[in-house]
Amino acid sequence: MEEFDKGRRDFVRQASVVAAAAVLMPSGLWALPDDEVISLSLLHTNDTHSRLDPYPEGQYAGLGGVARRKQLIDQIRQSTAHTLLVDAGDIFQGTPYFNFFKGEPEMKAMEAMGYEVATMGNHDFDEGIENFAKQLQHVTFPFVVANYDFSETVLAGKVKPHIIIQKGPLRIGVFGLGISPDGLIPARLFGKIRYWDPVSVAKAQVAMFRELEVDFIICLSHLGYQYKDNRVSDRLLAAQVEGIDLIIGGHTHSFLDPPVEVQNPGGKATLIAQVGHSGIRLGRIDFRFEKSGKKRRTYRNRSANVG
């Protein structure tokens, strides 16, 4: 147990040191005039599960498909000053596209749509970490998972714990959290990856982002929205970690419309969003940031069916 705790502390410390090595810049939002407002359209998906074509029949007939999603994304980008497109994992598995091509068309489709950051879900390990590493060649955007230690695997250096994205004057910190592999990812596929407690890692990530003076902190989570037992979920994470502004979730295929607000330990609201599965909806949350003596934000949910 002592060795486990030491390893976890070393991992979190190393992740923080890497981030601290970045150039420290003052928060862009604080540099704004008091009356200036910055808008950001946050676009998100989760659990798309290799659904590249619309559903041909059934409950979701005519919904989904990457061509229609791209069309909707492009329309939003043309009409807004700042957008950020993210995904919360389980990109692979669910249609014959994955069975035959092992994730290549899914990755190429995400690249064509202009995704800017994503996290990994449990099904993204279904052909092993070597396959996932191979499919990364088809994308230029980063994958982030802060509570998986990839240092002894082929994904070392290829999956980051976090990134900072600049949108106009806004500095946005994004980190990822992966679900426990127990009972979900066979050991032979998970390989030598080490899993760390998401709550402890999230607290360390928030502390690091505060040191780097980001304006907005997003967690891309594949933990699941909520459980009847004590498993770590997005709701539990929000209630126990102060400082996360937005959790984009996945895994439980939850349709959270509108997003859910959970009070965090600092007495403020952490927003949780998730848009079901299979790309049948595109999540959209429009944020407005203003200085007005202190950082403030408001939001409007505008998620829509794809189809």
C-alpha positions in Angstrom: 0.0 0.0 0.0 2.9 2.4 0.8 4.5 1.7 -2.6 1.1 2.3 -4.3 0.6 5.7 -2.5 4.2 6.7 -3.3 3.7 5.9 -7.0 0.5 7.8 -7.1 2.1 10.9 -5.5 5.0 10.7 -7.9 2.7 10.5 -10.9 0.6 13.5 -9.8 3.7 15.5 -9.0 5.3 14.7 -12.4 2.2 15.7 -14.2 2.1 19.0 -12.3 5.8 19.7 -13.0 5.3 19.2 -16.8 2.5 21.8 -16.7 4.4 24.2 -14.6 7.2 24.2 -17.2 4.8 25.9 -19.6 5.1 29.7 -20.0 3.2 31.5 -17.3 0.8 34.0 -18.8 -1.6 36.3 -17.0 -5.2 35.3 -17.4 -6.6 36.8 -20.6 -10.0 37.5 -19.0 -8.5 39.8 -16.3 -6.9 41.9 -19.1 -10.3 42.8 -20.5 -12.1 46.1 -19.9 -14.7 45.7 -17.1 -17.6 46.0 -19.6 -16.3 43.6 -22.3 -18.0 40.2 -22.8 -16.5 37.2 -24.5 -18.7 34.4 -25.8 -17.7 30.7 -26.2 -19.8 28.0 -27.8 -18.8 24.7 -26.3 -19.7 21.8 -28.6 -19.5 18.2 -27.2 -20.2 14.5 -27.9 -19.7 11.3 -26.1 -20.1 7.5 -26.7 -20.4 7.9 -30.4 -19.5 4.2 -30.7 -18.5 4.0 -34.4 -21.9 5.3 -35.5 -20.7 7.0 -38.8 -24.0 6.7 -40.6 -27.5 7.8 -39.4 -29.6 5.1 -37.7 -31.5 3.3 -40.5 -34.5 2.3 -38.4 -35.9 2.0 -34.9 -36.3 4.6 -32.2 -33.5 6.9 -33.6 -34.2 6.4 -37.3 -32.7 9.1 -39.4 -30.6 10.6 -36.5 -26.9 10.7 -36.2 -24.2 10.4 -38.8 -20.9 12.2 -39.1 -21.7 14.0 -42.3 -24.7 15.7 -40.7 -22.8 16.4 -37.5 -20.0 18.1 -39.5 -22.6 20.2 -41.3 -24.1 21.4 -38.0 -20.7 22.0 -36.5 -19.6 24.1 -39.5 -22.8 26.2 -39.3 -22.2 27.0 -35.7 -18.6 27.9 -36.3 -19.5 30.3 -39.1 -22.0 32.1 -36.8 -19.9 32.3 -33.6 -16.6 34.0 -32.7 -15.2 31.2 -30.5 -16.1 27.5 -30.5 -14.5 24.5 -28.7 -15.3 21.0 -29.9 -14.6 18.1 -27.5 -15.5 14.4 -26.9 -15.8 12.4 -23.7 -14.7 8.9 -25.0 -16.0 5.6 -26.4 -15.3 6.6 -29.9 -14.8 2.9 -30.9 -17.0 -0.2 -31.0 -20.7 -0.5 -32.0 -20.8 -0.9 -35.8 -19.0 -3.0 -38.4 -16.8 0.0 -39.2 -14.9 -0.8 -36.1 -14.9 -4.5 -36.6 -13.3 -4.2 -40.0 -11.1 -1.1 -39.7 -10.2 -0.9 -36.0 -11.0 2.8 -35.5 -9.4 4.4 -38.5 -12.5 5.9 -40.1 -13.8 7.1 -36.7 -10.5 9.0 -36.1 -10.4 10.4 -39.6 -14.0 11.6 -39.3 -13.2 13.4 -36.0 -10.2 15.0 -37.6 -12.4 16.2 -40.5 -14.9 17.6 -38.1 -12.2 19.6 -36.3 -12.3 18.1 -32.8 -9.9 19.9 -30.6 -9.5 17.6 -27.6 -11.0 14.2 -26.5 -10.6 11.7 -23.7 -10.6 7.8 -23.8 -13.5 5.6 -22.9 -13.3 1.9 -21.9 -14.3 0.7 -25.4 -11.4 2.6 -26.9 -9.2 -0.2 -25.5 -11.2 -2.9 -27.3 -8.3 -3.7 -29.7 -5.7 -2.9 -27.1 -3.4 0.1 -26.5 -1.2 -0.8 -29.4 -4.1 -0.3 -31.8 -5.2 2.9 -30.2 -1.6 4.2 -30.5 -1.7 3.2 -34.2 -5.0 5.1 -34.8 -3.6 8.3 -33.3 -1.6 8.9 -36.5 -4.9 9.9 -38.1 -5.6 12.9 -35.8 -3.8 16.1 -34.9 -5.8 16.9 -31.8 -4.7 15.6 -28.4 -6.3 13.0 -26.1 -6.2 13.7 -22.4 -6.4 11.3 -19.4 -4.9 12.5 -16.1 -5.6 9.4 -14.0 -4.1 6.8 -16.3 -0.3 6.5 -16.0 0.9 5.5 -19.5 4.6 5.8 -18.8 5.4 2.1 -19.3 3.3 1.7 -22.4 3.3 2.6 -26.1 1.0 5.5 -25.3 3.6 7.3 -23.1 3.9 10.9 -24.4 1.0 10.3 -26.8 -1.9 10.8 -24.4 -1.5 13.9 -22.2 -3.0 14.5 -18.7 -4.2 17.9 -19.7 -3.9 20.9 -22.1 -4.5 24.6 -22.1 -6.5 26.0 -25.1 -6.5 29.7 -26.0 -9.8 31.1 -27.4 -9.4 34.8 -27.9 -8.4 36.1 -24.5 -9.7 33.1 -22.7 -7.3 30.5 -21.3 -9.2 27.2 -20.9 -7.7 24.3 -19.0 -8.9 20.8 -20.0 -8.1 17.5 -18.3 -9.4 14.0 -18.7 -10.5 11.3 -16.3 -10.9 7.6 -17.2 -13.1 5.0 -15.5 -11.7 2.2 -13.4 -10.8 -0.8 -15.7 -12.0 -3.4 -13.2 -14.7 -5.4 -14.9 -14.7 -3.2 -18.0 -11.3 -3.5 -19.6 -9.6 -6.9 -19.8 -6.1 -6.8 -18.2 -4.5 -8.0 -21.4 -5.9 -4.9 -23.2 -5.2 -2.4 -20.4 -1.6 -3.6 -20.3 0.8 -1.8 -17.9 -1.3 1.3 -17.5 -1.7 2.3 -13.9 -5.0 3.7 -12.7 -5.2 6.4 -10.1 -8.2 7.7 -8.0 -10.1 10.3 -10.1 -11.0 12.5 -7.2 -7.4 12.9 -5.9 -6.1 13.5 -9.4 -8.8 16.0 -10.2 -7.9 18.1 -7.1 -4.3 18.1 -8.2 -5.3 19.1 -11.8 -7.4 22.0 -10.5 -4.6 23.2 -8.2 -2.2 23.1 -11.1 -4.5 25.1 -13.4 -5.0 27.7 -10.8 -1.3 28.2 -10.6 -1.3 28.7 -14.4 -4.1 31.2 -14.1 -6.6 29.7 -16.5 -10.0 31.3 -16.8 -12.2 28.1 -17.2 -11.6 24.5 -16.2 -13.2 21.6 -18.1 -13.0 17.9 -17.2 -13.6 15.4 -20.0 -14.9 12.5 -18.0 -15.7 8.9 -18.8 -16.6 8.0 -15.3 -20.4 7.9 -15.8 -23.0 10.4 -14.6 -24.4 8.6 -11.4 -24.6 5.2 -9.8 -26.6 3.7 -7.0 -23.4 2.5 -5.2 -20.3 4.4 -4.2 -18.5 4.2 -7.5 -16.9 7.5 -8.5 -19.3 9.3 -10.9 -19.5 12.8 -12.4 -22.0 13.9 -9.7 -19.7 12.6 -6.9 -16.7 14.3 -8.6 -18.5 17.6 -8.8 -19.6 17.4 -5.1 -16.1 16.6 -3.9 -13.8 18.8 -6.0 -13.8 22.5 -5.9 -12.9 24.5 -9.0 -14.1 22.4 -11.9 -16.4 24.7 -14.0 -17.7 22.1 -16.4 -17.8 18.3 -16.6 -18.5 16.8 -20.1 -19.4 13.2 -19.3 -19.8 9.9 -20.9 -20.1 6.1 -20.3 -23.7 6.0 -18.9 -25.3 7.3 -22.2 -27.3 9.8 -20.1 -29.3 12.5 -21.9 -28.8 15.5 -19.6 -31.0 18.2 -21.2 -30.6 20.7 -19.7 -27.2 20.1 -18.1 -27.2 19.5 -14.3 -25.7 21.9 -11.7 -24.1 20.3 -8.6 -22.8 22.5 -5.7 -19.1 21.9 -5.1 -17.2 22.3 -1.8 -16.6 26.0 -2.5 -20.4 26.6 -2.6 -20.4 27.3 -6.4 -22.1 25.3 -9.2 -20.2 22.7 -11.3 -22.1 22.1 -14.5 -22.4 18.5 -15.8 -23.4 17.8 -19.4 -23.8 14.6 -21.4 -25.7 13.9 -24.7 -26.6 10.2 -24.7 -24.8 8.1 -27.3 -24.1 7.4 -31.0 -23.9 11.0 -32.1 -27.6 11.5 -32.3 -27.3 14.8 -30.5 -24.7 17.5 -30.6 -24.2 19.2 -27.2 -23.9 22.9 -27.3 -23.5 25.3 -24.3 -23.0 29.0 -25.0 -21.0 30.7 -22.3 -20.6 34.4 -21.7 -17.6 35.6 -19.7 -17.3 39.1 -18.3 -14.9 40.7 -15.9 -17.1 43.2 -14.0 -14.7 43.3 -11.1 -14.3 39.6 -10.9 -14.6 36.6 -13.3 -18.3 35.8 -14.0 -19.9 33.4 -16.5 -23.4 32.7 -17.6 -24.6 29.9 -20.0 -27.4 28.8 -22.3 -27.9 25.2 -23.3 -28.7 24.8 -27.0 -28.0 21.0 -27.7 -29.8 19.7 -30.7 -30.6 16.4 -32.5 -28.3 15.6 -35.4 -30.6 14.7 -38.3 
